[in-house]
Amino acid sequence: MLFFIHLRLIMIKYKKTFASVLLILISFVCSSQSPPEPLQQRPPSPPQLVPIDDGVYLLLVAGFLYGIYKMYQLKRKSI
């Protein structure tokens, strides 16, 4: 029991040192792992055709209206 109390006092006193040593040991373990196996070569997939211009105009209008709203708020706040 006395050993655990003494160990707890030591850990409180040397908390930063203990954390630094622990991080260094963890980095050694991480760097000593073997590298992953190389991926098998596959032919590239054809590009996916995604319609992005359907919602762009709606997004631009929403951004424009939000900008007007924020300008109105700033002007109202400064008056």
PyMOL commands that set and color helices and strands:
alter all, ss='L'
color gray80, all
select helices_A, chain A and resi 2-13+15-31+56-78
alter helices_A, ss='H'
color red, helices_A
deselect
rebuild
show_as cartoon
